Amino acid sequence: MSKPEDSFWSYRLALIVLMTGLITIAIVFVTRFSLTLWSRALDETQSIPVSREAIDLALGDYRLVVPGDMLSQTDDTEGANKIEIAVLWPELVGRRDDNIEWFADRSSQSRLIRLRLALHSEPIGTEERFTRILRPAFDGAPHPGPDGLTGQRFKPGTGFGPDVLYYGALTMPSRYLIFCSEPFDKSPQPDTAFCQRLIQVAPDLRLEIRFRPALLKNWQSIDQEVTALIRSFLVTD
């Protein structure tokens, strides 16, 4: 007959395995689903009228003031759960009469950076996600990436598809992680070749950064400057 404590630990182990599986599925879904949004979002950006007037926006309990020419999707309804922003690198400016053509650029050298703010609480930390979920799915040897990053592909059947994870050494407050789809010249759908980075800018506020793989060499500057830009929109009073 099994002891009560044996049943307890068996239950806890099963629960941990279940939660790890659910978190893995969520990460894969967000990454793969975002691949389909790049081309569609480019079209939506062109349909928003250009206005530099600052716009007050609410996202849950957060209040933001964002220049109108940076907004690629507007949702001013009560209870809105995301804010979409588009800027050019390296200026970090919105759409203007003298740069509107750059926002329509679909080439591999596009300077467009798309940002999405959404209400989201991360159940596990970056390092735990890297160690428990991502690393066990790695396939083959790592390869050097741009500006000190390390690239790693995933095993078939893990749900990550052909994406490459680029990661930095654990020397920062949290490990740098970014998913990149197939290189532009190898992707079956070049319009969807881009890199995706997720950052918790507040305990329940997540920032998604998307850009072409050609910009990955600027990953440190993009991280610092884009995060600072978003924080400048937050009203703290």
C-alpha angles and dihedrals in degrees: 000000000000119000120243090243090055090056090047094054092044089054092049092049092050090049092051091050091049094049092047090052093049092049091049091051090049093051092048092047094051092047097046095039091053090058089068094051101061099080093039091050092052090058093046091052091059092055096058113095114243113248129155092199112122113247126208112227134180125209110180106302092342124098120202135183110208129177108251094229090063096055114101095176127023125204112170095165119122111267095024110172104197144034121205120207132179126195138163124246130264098008094050091214131141131237116309135166092260097049106031092111091063090061089059093050109121096173126117089256096055113145093205118125118192120203130193124190115197138165107258136145114208110226094203135026126257096255093047090050090050094048102039103032113018105035095054088056095054118122125204130340122329120250131209116266134194120305099355099321123133120224125212133179125212134242116260113262096029092106097245093102117195094333120130122219114216115195139177130223117273094259098109129071086271131008115268111242127178132166119217126189123223115308111276094251093050100041116108086218107036092186089067098050106116145120125252127204127182122204130178103223090176133008092270102018121087128193120206116199120195129182142145117284089244089072094054090095086070094052097126095049092043091052094050099040099041092048090049090049093053093047089052088061094055115098109218101178 
